[in-house]
Amino acid sequence: MSRTLLPLNALRAFESASRHLSFSRAADELAVTPGAVSQQIRQLEETIRAPLFKRETKGLQLTDLGRSAAPLVAEGLDRLRDASTLMREPPRRRQVSISVAPSFASKWLMPRMDDFHQAHPEIEVWVSADMEPVAFDHGTTDLAIRYGAGDYAGHVSDRLLIESVLPVCAPALMQGPNPIRVPADLSGHVLLHDMSSDGDASRPDWPMWLMARGVKHGDARRGSRFNQSAMLIEAAVAGRGVALAKRTLAQADLAAGRLIAPFHDGGEVVGFAYHVVHPKTRPLSPSAQAFTGWLKKQAAFHDSGLDQL
């Protein structure tokens, strides 16, 4: 079977007409006349010696062959557009744009960025801190780091870091009139609650954590609430109470001594993890590949306890 590429203009006309099921709407999209679209389709059908459309009274319909070919042609044209964008924008060869959740950006990524800039001074990193789904099809974002189960349809998802939660507090709370030694001592302290909407049903809250350790607390749901994990950790650093925090985000403050984990067995691994995500249909630029490799190296340092933070 011949693998010679069919005429590109004819394939563009077919892809547009197959989506709209209309030569007129395809012509509007391609800025040509309906007659030009019809002629391109006719030439394509003559070349392959098979019909792609059925012209019926109720409108234009795809044949079985047209229905099978349409998604493949659409995917191929998308990849050609990605390649064209890459070639038309040479400055982006030395840039990488990444979308990151705000708390992960401020507590984990940004403190490590000097290391990347020293290793790759020629690459500019553009960081967008947001929680919204990434519109990769616009071509403005190369990578995303997302906290979740890792099942992102149509995307490559590489697990970067697992997560666990554990109680953390300022060192001062380990002293004074109500020193923290065992979980039952938490009854004498304010509990800080992470209310970030990450959808992780496996993450325990304070009532669950205390119940698992047989601790009866007067009201484990009382205390300050924060919709960003970074704000929760900053409140704990300031001594406002004991936080049930994500270890990955609290690690820098734990390593610096701004926070203490009062219980050696207080951590619980959760079901969600941090993943590096990018579309399957768009190849990573050299800059994005360099940044992804650096992220994985930093994650390995983090897991091994060799962080320089």
C-alpha positions in Angstrom: 0.0 0.0 0.0 1.4 3.4 -1.0 2.3 5.7 1.9 2.7 8.8 -0.4 1.2 11.9 1.3 -2.0 13.1 -0.3 -2.2 16.8 -1.3 -2.2 18.9 1.9 -4.8 21.4 0.8 -7.2 18.6 -0.1 -6.6 17.0 3.3 -7.3 20.4 5.0 -10.6 20.7 3.0 -11.6 17.2 3.9 -10.8 17.7 7.6 -12.8 20.9 7.8 -15.8 19.6 5.8 -15.8 16.3 7.9 -16.1 18.4 11.1 -18.8 20.8 9.8 -20.5 18.3 7.5 -20.9 21.3 5.2 -18.8 22.6 2.3 -20.0 26.1 2.9 -19.0 26.2 6.5 -15.6 24.6 5.6 -15.1 27.3 3.0 -15.8 30.0 5.5 -13.2 28.5 7.9 -10.6 28.1 5.2 -11.4 31.5 3.6 -12.1 30.0 0.1 -15.2 29.5 -1.9 -17.5 26.5 -1.5 -16.7 25.6 -5.1 -13.0 25.4 -4.2 -13.7 23.0 -1.3 -16.0 20.9 -3.5 -13.3 20.7 -6.1 -10.6 19.7 -3.5 -12.8 16.9 -2.2 -13.6 15.7 -5.7 -9.9 15.6 -6.6 -9.2 13.7 -3.3 -11.9 11.2 -4.0 -10.6 10.7 -7.6 -7.1 10.2 -6.3 -8.1 7.5 -3.8 -10.8 6.1 -6.1 -13.4 6.0 -3.3 -16.1 8.4 -2.0 -15.5 10.2 1.3 -18.9 11.9 1.6 -22.5 10.9 0.8 -24.6 13.7 -0.7 -28.0 13.1 0.7 -31.2 15.2 0.9 -30.8 15.6 4.7 -27.3 16.9 4.2 -23.7 15.9 3.8 -22.7 12.6 5.5 -19.4 10.8 5.8 -19.0 7.4 4.2 -17.5 4.6 6.3 -14.0 5.4 4.8 -14.5 9.1 5.5 -15.5 8.4 9.1 -12.5 6.3 9.7 -10.0 8.7 8.1 -11.3 12.0 9.6 -9.8 11.6 13.1 -6.5 10.5 11.7 -6.3 13.5 9.4 -7.4 15.9 12.2 -4.6 14.5 14.5 -2.0 14.7 11.7 -2.9 18.3 10.9 -2.7 19.2 14.6 0.8 17.9 14.8 1.8 19.8 11.6 0.4 23.0 13.2 2.4 22.3 16.4 5.6 21.8 14.3 4.8 25.0 12.3 4.4 27.0 15.5 7.7 25.6 16.9 9.5 26.6 13.7 8.0 30.1 13.4 8.9 31.0 17.0 12.6 30.4 17.4 12.8 32.5 20.6 10.7 29.8 22.4 13.4 27.3 21.8 15.1 28.8 24.9 12.0 29.3 26.9 9.8 26.9 28.9 6.4 27.9 30.2 5.0 25.8 33.1 1.7 25.9 35.0 1.9 25.0 38.7 -0.5 25.0 41.6 0.2 28.1 43.8 1.2 26.3 47.0 3.5 23.9 45.2 5.1 26.8 43.3 5.8 28.9 46.4 6.8 26.1 48.8 8.6 23.6 46.6 9.4 24.9 43.1 10.6 28.5 43.5 13.1 27.8 46.3 14.9 25.4 43.9 14.8 27.6 40.8 18.3 29.1 41.4 19.7 25.7 40.8 18.1 25.4 37.4 19.1 28.9 36.4 22.7 28.1 37.3 22.7 24.9 35.3 20.8 26.4 32.3 21.4 30.2 32.2 20.3 30.3 28.6 16.7 29.1 29.3 14.0 31.4 30.6 11.3 29.8 32.8 7.9 31.3 32.8 5.8 30.1 35.8 2.1 30.5 36.0 0.7 29.7 39.4 -2.9 28.6 39.0 -5.3 25.7 39.7 -7.3 25.8 36.5 -7.0 23.0 33.9 -4.3 23.8 31.3 -5.4 24.7 27.7 -2.3 23.1 26.1 -4.0 23.5 22.6 -3.3 27.3 22.7 0.5 26.5 22.6 1.4 28.9 25.4 2.1 26.3 28.1 4.7 23.6 27.7 4.3 21.7 31.0 2.1 21.5 34.0 2.7 20.1 37.5 -0.6 18.8 38.9 -1.6 17.1 42.1 -3.9 14.2 41.5 -4.3 10.5 40.6 -2.3 10.9 37.4 -5.0 9.9 34.9 -5.1 12.8 32.5 -6.7 11.7 29.2 -4.7 12.6 26.1 -1.6 13.6 28.1 1.6 12.1 29.2 1.7 12.0 33.0 5.0 11.3 34.9 4.8 10.9 38.6 7.1 13.4 40.3 6.6 13.1 44.0 4.3 11.1 46.3 2.7 12.9 49.2 1.9 12.4 52.8 0.4 14.5 55.6 1.7 15.0 59.1 1.2 17.3 62.0 3.7 20.2 62.1 4.1 23.2 64.5 6.5 25.9 65.4 9.3 24.8 67.8 7.9 27.1 70.5 4.8 24.9 70.9 7.0 22.1 72.0 7.7 24.0 75.2 5.7 26.2 77.6 2.6 25.3 79.7 1.2 22.7 77.2 4.2 21.0 75.6 3.4 18.6 72.8 4.8 15.1 73.5 2.0 12.7 72.4 -1.1 13.2 70.2 -3.4 13.6 73.2 -1.5 16.8 74.0 -3.1 18.4 70.9 -6.2 19.0 73.0 -4.4 22.0 74.5 -3.6 23.6 71.1 -5.3 25.3 68.2 -5.7 23.0 65.2 -5.1 24.4 61.7 -7.0 22.9 58.8 -6.1 22.6 55.1 -9.2 23.3 53.1 -7.5 23.4 49.7 -9.9 21.9 47.1 -7.6 19.3 45.5 -10.2 16.5 45.5 -8.0 14.1 47.4 -10.5 11.9 49.3 -7.6 9.9 50.7 -6.1 12.8 52.7 -7.1 12.6 56.4 -8.5 15.6 58.2 -7.9 16.2 61.9 -10.8 14.2 63.2 -9.7 11.2 61.1 -6.1 11.6 62.1 -6.9 11.8 65.8 -9.4 8.9 65.7 -6.8 6.6 64.0 -4.6 7.2 67.1 -7.4 6.7 69.7 -7.4 10.3 70.7 -10.6 11.9 72.0 -10.6 15.6 71.2 -13.3 18.0 72.4 -13.9 19.4 68.9 -11.3 18.5 66.3 -13.1 20.6 63.7 -12.5 23.9 65.4 -9.6 26.1 64.5 -8.5 28.3 61.6 -9.1 27.2 58.0 -7.0 28.0 54.9 -7.9 27.4 51.3 -4.2 27.3 50.2 -1.7 24.8 51.7 1.0 27.4 51.7 -1.0 29.8 53.9 -1.6 26.9 56.3 2.1 26.2 56.6 2.9 29.9 57.1 0.4 30.0 59.9 2.1 27.1 61.6 5.5 28.7 61.2 4.0 31.8 62.9 3.0 29.7 65.9 -0.8 30.1 65.4 -1.4 26.4 66.0 -0.6 22.8 64.8 -1.2 22.1 61.1 -2.0 18.8 59.4 0.2 19.6 56.4 1.5 18.1 53.2 5.0 16.9 53.9 6.3 17.9 50.4 5.2 21.5 50.9 6.4 21.7 54.5 9.7 20.1 53.9 11.8 23.3 53.4 10.5 24.7 56.7 11.1 21.4 58.5 14.7 21.3 57.2 15.3 24.9 58.2 13.9 24.4 61.7 11.0 26.8 61.3 8.7 23.8 61.8 8.9 20.6 63.8 7.1 17.3 63.3 6.3 16.4 66.9 5.4 12.7 66.3 7.8 10.3 64.7 5.0 8.1 63.4 2.6 11.0 62.5 2.8 10.8 58.7 0.2 9.1 56.4 0.8 8.6 52.7 -2.2 9.7 50.6 -3.5 8.5 47.3 -2.7 11.6 45.2 0.8 12.6 44.0 2.4 15.4 42.0 2.8 14.7 38.2 4.5 16.4 35.3 1.9 16.6 32.5 2.1 17.5 28.8 0.1 16.6 25.7 0.8 13.3 23.9 0.5 15.0 20.5 3.1 17.7 21.0 6.8 16.9 21.3 8.6 18.6 24.1 11.1 21.3 23.0 14.7 20.9 24.1 14.2 23.5 26.8 11.1 21.7 28.2 13.0 18.4 28.1 15.9 20.0 30.1 13.4 21.4 32.6 11.6 18.0 33.0 14.9 16.3 33.6 15.9 18.8 36.2 12.5 18.4 38.0 13.0 14.7 38.2 16.5 15.1 39.6 15.2 17.6 42.2 12.4 15.1 43.1 15.0 12.4 43.6 17.0 14.6 45.9 13.9 15.4 47.8 12.9 11.8 48.3 16.4 10.8 49.3 16.7 13.6 51.8 19.7 15.1 50.0 18.0 18.5 49.4 20.3 21.5 49.8 17.4 23.6 51.1 
